Amino acid sequence: MPITYTTAQSDEDLRQIMALQRQNLYKNTPATYQQDQGFTTVEHSFEVLKQMNDALPQIIAKDGDTLAGYALVMPRTFGQLVPELVPMFDIVAELDWQGKRIGDYRFYVMGQICVAESHRGQGIFDGLYTAHKEHFSPDFELCVTEVAVRNTRSQRAHERVGFRTIYTYEDYTDVWNVVVWDWS
């Protein structure tokens, strides 16, 4: 069955996002798996995920009724809802991109991306980001996110799509690369 890219339409879609997220959390996966396959860092509650989806639609990839992957979007105003993301939200608007503060651009934060293990290697990561660009580029100039430095698989995939590292910092959870994808 072909993969379809759409937005989360139901509570069931959100629950499937949470299940896939949980399966790939760094605390639920061995170090060897993380190094080879990557990992997710943040575990969103249903309430926060619902608020995010109500504010901006969450991009998902489906294989029939099965979630094959997701790429979450967080408006700038949601920075305080997820404690693990507060450090990034506190600094990102002040960072420089092309001689201008990121806060002076129309930008949003890409909250997390994950592809189900059964669907990896099929271009879904790139497809999710293509769907992001198609859906959000009319309203935003930049997509900003962070990637754990030790998550080399994710870093390479983000670079392949077009993200560029602009800053590296350490917080209480990890060492992070802040990456920007410029659509302007």
C-alpha positions as CSV (number, residue, x, y, z in Angstrom):
1,M,0.0,0.0,0.0
2,P,1.4,3.4,-0.9
3,I,2.4,5.8,1.9
4,T,0.1,8.9,2.3
5,Y,1.2,12.1,3.9
6,T,-1.6,13.9,5.8
7,T,-2.3,15.6,9.1
8,A,-3.4,14.0,12.3
9,Q,-7.2,14.0,12.2
10,S,-8.3,12.1,15.2
11,D,-7.4,11.1,18.8
12,E,-6.5,7.7,17.4
13,D,-3.8,9.4,15.2
14,L,-2.5,11.2,18.3
15,R,-2.4,7.9,20.3
16,Q,-0.5,6.2,17.4
17,I,2.0,9.1,17.5
18,M,2.5,8.6,21.3
19,A,2.9,4.8,20.9
20,L,5.6,5.2,18.2
21,Q,7.3,7.9,20.2
22,R,7.4,5.7,23.3
23,Q,8.9,2.8,21.3
24,N,11.8,5.0,20.2
25,L,12.5,6.9,23.4
26,Y,16.1,6.9,24.4
27,K,15.1,5.6,27.8
28,N,13.3,2.6,26.2
29,T,16.0,1.6,23.7
30,P,19.5,0.1,24.2
31,A,22.5,2.3,23.3
32,T,23.4,0.1,20.3
33,Y,19.9,0.6,18.8
34,Q,20.2,4.3,19.4
35,Q,23.5,4.5,17.6
36,D,22.2,2.5,14.6
37,Q,18.6,3.6,14.4
38,G,18.4,6.9,16.2
39,F,16.0,7.8,19.0
40,T,13.5,10.3,20.4
41,T,14.1,12.3,23.5
42,V,10.8,14.0,24.4
43,E,7.7,12.1,25.5
44,H,4.6,14.3,24.9
45,S,1.5,13.8,27.0
46,F,-1.8,13.4,25.1
47,E,-3.0,16.8,26.4
48,V,0.1,18.6,25.0
49,L,0.0,16.7,21.7
50,K,-3.7,17.6,21.4
51,Q,-3.0,21.3,22.1
52,M,-0.2,21.2,19.5
53,N,-2.5,19.6,16.9
54,D,-5.3,22.1,17.7
55,A,-2.8,25.0,17.1
56,L,-1.1,23.7,14.0
57,P,-1.8,20.4,12.2
58,Q,0.7,17.6,12.9
59,I,2.1,16.0,9.8
60,I,1.9,12.2,9.6
61,A,2.7,9.4,7.2
62,K,0.2,6.5,7.0
63,D,0.4,3.1,5.5
64,G,-3.3,2.3,5.3
65,D,-4.6,2.8,8.9
66,T,-1.1,2.3,10.4
67,L,1.1,5.2,11.3
68,A,4.4,5.0,9.5
69,G,5.9,8.2,10.8
70,Y,5.3,11.6,12.2
71,A,6.9,15.1,12.2
72,L,5.5,17.3,14.9
73,V,5.2,21.1,14.7
74,M,5.3,23.4,17.7
75,P,4.4,27.1,17.5
76,R,6.9,29.4,19.2
77,T,4.3,30.0,22.0
78,F,4.5,26.4,23.1
79,G,8.1,26.6,24.4
80,Q,7.1,26.3,28.1
81,L,4.8,23.3,27.6
82,V,7.5,20.7,27.3
83,P,10.2,21.1,30.0
84,E,12.9,19.3,27.9
85,L,12.5,22.0,25.2
86,V,12.6,25.1,27.4
87,P,16.4,25.6,26.9
88,M,16.1,25.5,23.1
89,F,13.1,27.9,23.1
90,D,15.0,30.2,25.4
91,I,17.9,30.7,23.0
92,V,16.7,30.0,19.5
93,A,15.0,33.4,18.8
94,E,18.3,35.1,19.6
95,L,20.5,33.0,17.3
96,D,21.7,34.5,14.0
97,W,20.8,33.3,10.6
98,Q,22.0,35.1,7.5
99,G,22.8,38.2,9.5
100,K,19.4,38.5,11.2
101,R,18.0,37.2,14.5
102,I,15.9,34.1,14.0
103,G,13.3,35.8,16.1
104,D,12.9,38.4,13.3
105,Y,11.9,35.7,10.9
106,R,8.6,33.9,10.6
107,F,9.6,30.5,12.1
108,Y,8.3,27.5,13.9
109,V,9.9,24.7,15.8
110,M,9.8,21.2,14.4
111,G,9.0,19.3,17.6
112,Q,10.2,15.8,16.7
113,I,10.3,13.4,13.8
114,C,10.2,9.6,13.9
115,V,9.7,6.8,11.3
116,A,8.5,3.4,12.4
117,E,11.3,0.8,12.2
118,S,9.2,-1.3,9.8
119,H,9.1,1.6,7.4
120,R,12.7,3.0,7.5
121,G,14.7,3.3,4.4
122,Q,11.7,4.1,2.2
123,G,12.1,7.8,2.0
124,I,9.4,8.6,4.6
125,F,11.7,10.9,6.6
126,D,12.2,13.1,3.5
127,G,8.5,12.8,2.6
128,L,7.4,14.0,6.1
129,Y,9.7,17.1,5.7
130,T,8.4,17.7,2.1
131,A,4.9,17.6,3.5
132,H,6.0,20.1,6.2
133,K,7.4,22.5,3.6
134,E,4.3,22.2,1.4
135,H,2.0,22.8,4.3
136,F,3.8,25.5,6.2
137,S,6.0,27.4,3.8
138,P,3.2,29.9,2.9
139,D,3.2,31.1,6.5
140,F,6.8,30.5,7.7
141,E,10.3,31.3,6.4
142,L,12.2,29.0,8.6
143,C,11.8,25.6,10.2
144,V,14.0,25.2,13.3
145,T,14.7,22.1,15.4
146,E,17.5,20.5,17.4
147,V,19.2,17.2,17.1
148,A,21.1,15.4,19.8
149,V,24.8,15.4,18.7
150,R,25.0,11.7,19.5
151,N,22.0,11.0,17.2
152,T,24.2,10.9,14.1
153,R,21.6,9.1,12.0
154,S,19.1,11.9,12.6
155,Q,21.8,14.6,12.0
156,R,22.7,13.1,8.6
157,A,19.1,12.8,7.6
158,H,18.3,16.5,8.6
159,E,21.3,17.6,6.6
160,R,20.2,15.6,3.6
161,V,16.8,17.4,3.6
162,G,18.4,20.8,3.8
163,F,18.9,21.7,7.4
164,R,22.1,23.5,8.4
165,T,23.6,23.5,11.9
166,I,23.9,27.0,13.3
167,Y,24.6,26.4,17.0
168,T,25.6,23.7,19.5
169,Y,24.9,23.8,23.2
170,E,24.6,21.5,26.2
171,D,21.7,21.4,28.6
172,Y,20.7,19.0,31.4
173,T,19.6,16.3,29.0
174,D,22.2,16.2,26.2
175,V,24.4,18.1,23.7
176,W,22.3,19.6,20.9
177,N,22.8,21.0,17.4
178,V,20.3,23.7,16.6
179,V,19.5,23.3,12.9
180,V,17.6,25.6,10.4
181,W,15.9,24.9,7.1
182,D,15.5,28.1,5.2
183,W,12.4,28.3,2.9
184,S,12.7,32.0,2.1
